Amino acid sequence: MNFSPIITSFDDQDAYKFFMQYAILKHYPEAKVKYAFILRDQTIDFPSGFGEALTDQVRRFEDIRFTADIEEHIARQMPWFDTSYMEYLRGYRFNPDEVRIHQTGGKLDIAIEGFWHKTILWEVPLMACISELYYRMYDIHDAIELNIPRWEEKFRKFSSMQIAVIEFGTRRRKSCLVQEKVVETFLHSAPETIKGTSNVMFARKFGIPASGTQAHEWFMFHAARFGVRMATRMALEKWVETYRGALGIALTDTYTTEVFFRDFELFYSKLFDGIRQDSGDPVVFAQKAIRHYIGKKIILPNGLIPKTLVFSDAIDSIEKISEIENAVRNKIFSVYGIGTWITNDIVGTDGVRIKPLNMVIKITGMQPDDTAAWIQCIKLTDCAEKRTGDPDTIRQLLGELS
């Protein structure tokens, strides 16, 4: 079964992947990594022939190129990149041999392996490909016109709440077309509320900022490379060396937020513009963050903390946003990174909301260079079900960090 290519543009990619790729080239050009596909919802079955169809899609990535219009946009909007990186992207080619896909019944196994600076660009478009192909093969339609009024109502509620939102939905979108129409609808319904998108292609198309920060894999690599106790400090240090104050939002939960705040010393607390929450209770996180900044005396005479908290974990209801705003309003700035609830919020003609795929692709191992052994990469977080890695190693690391 042949389908038209799903990913056709080099910048149909989340900005944070380019941000990390640049830092990897600066600091770890010899490092190799392994990634694995994880489907958290085991009730999901992929249709017969899905693995073959996905393999065909992956082969078509060979045709994707870094074009002149993409380069012009990135160079203009992301001035921290140097000319050598632009030259690197001009020569970049996706290598399908780095991706192994196997299907057994309804279950899908995907592994990615190669140089970190090369393979890091697979995760986001590959997941978007998996999601869209899944719905195509099950003949589940986008139903865009039916859902636009629902999206408009949601975005106007955001506007009435006077919150700031960044669209984070590339990886688990219903389709590329749905993501495009969602961003377009958001800009029409509440232009003062949408502050950007993670997707570089749609940032280019709609003239809005391409937003992002580092991901869990950045910290996971540093834990494997330097030890879990040094992970946060080394990850932040290398980020600062690369960006010199730009891209100043730090991810907090890879080795638990408690450990992050312990290592988020005054220098980093002042230097970084803010921090991002991606697991656990967002209200509890907000309270801890406020206490942390007050403890560091980072507070204005009027009582406002001049930092930003980004909330990006399962923001999926107005009620949840209201609870967070009650904790942070007039105390510290807030931004909401919303993904699936924006780009995969589809109700069909039967009135039933389609089920998004609860999936991730995570780094599982790293090799600093060809002379070193492979080391397992572990993710802890503040949410036990989001932890990845060998259970015995997870328990060991939790003990080391306690």
Steps between C-alpha positions, in 0.01 A plus 500: 500500500658825383425839653617843391792639703391635839814701583613712206672807650830503689368749754186301580691449821493633854745782564652341809647223284702753302597673826634175648661391173705819492617446860586137425715601204682747727566261788439135406553451124637145550217376722267226383157422643214254485130588510195278549131543424278464809123462473368577848147385416529125440134475396595656165554265207654614174325371186642223286769633268570808711868418548551461127315824423701687764824360358398639162439842659842491668670424168342813355680714759805465272340753266459774763740794471597813690386765252597864452170634635531287812859620549396863461228458763723319750789742455268795558302362793778303673805728494695289750582243229834555326574460130663160548168364627318633196760324285445180699123515444548558127683169483279311744324190365265272689639146496219241508753231595513660846138393559392139557126423489341166583134409546371193679124474484367833618818598681771724362869498582719791387867555579726783383879496525783720377690821566302715740526814285351304209233287664358776720287626210305173466279507810253780427422443130500123549241524778291739291527245220391213726201697624374613159562161339308326780190710435536467123513121517199484730320748271442752781439837337622843609147651521654848503191703409297319764756579771596859419214644715621290795856622454383861472307471825802357678735768372259778598487355850880519507473862396246583770734346758784726377750216482793444265505181291761338279385223266703184575308241300715371214584155635149369566299708254204353317659607174719772355190664355325499838800667665506764228127573532522506880777762498314700237178486705685595818656803333160608368310441826750616763808657338611664826503162678709279271862596558661251266525142383757227550475416130754693292310452174180653638697777669638582156163474330304710753772745603501408870790400729639145493527415869676227691755400757707192572331158543543214746756333274742789558504428874486121453813509284686704761397261776639208302814695411582664836286319759152574621616735777671723245233476230310821567806717555687368197193524276437861603870590475533369145175676402627831634835453326314450174234770518651764731166596653271431203237224515471553871232253615631197692320165519462391861379145545736253331649395833211633708420863567626473856849413375480770232430775752782370718741548207339816359740730681483878510705544183263288289190628678595854402630419152213287371179682412290226654432130532270240346278248681434173315382251762336491840250740654530842327363692799745334738776574250398865480505533877847342519629726222368813670660399829826426319521842336398681818766303687756622247365856547403519134195718553406858417397760760136458394515128580509374141761240409653601162514144369278275288353160575417292194238229556512227236375180664154388389343844486160372395225698672394852586463386861864394521617832360277687748652309792851584383412865443359523852842391626713729284299807397665826616789298647698372203452488122342191341495346153312189389657262251202307367537209260252218451204696638548747215622295202315174564169623640263353242137399553357285223157513343386247762582751777785289635848652546770299326766344719848652468796263509673509838851444370855627536841436349770512767877478505598165655878488472807707417859443396731801554729389216606187314745400774241497780235250604129566460333644811131476581302827508236533774214743546346540846259800506240580766256245359582130543315386188713733284830353617705317240782252542584183686299482828802396707706789365213740566486387864878536526494855364214601727710378791804694382297821474318471831 
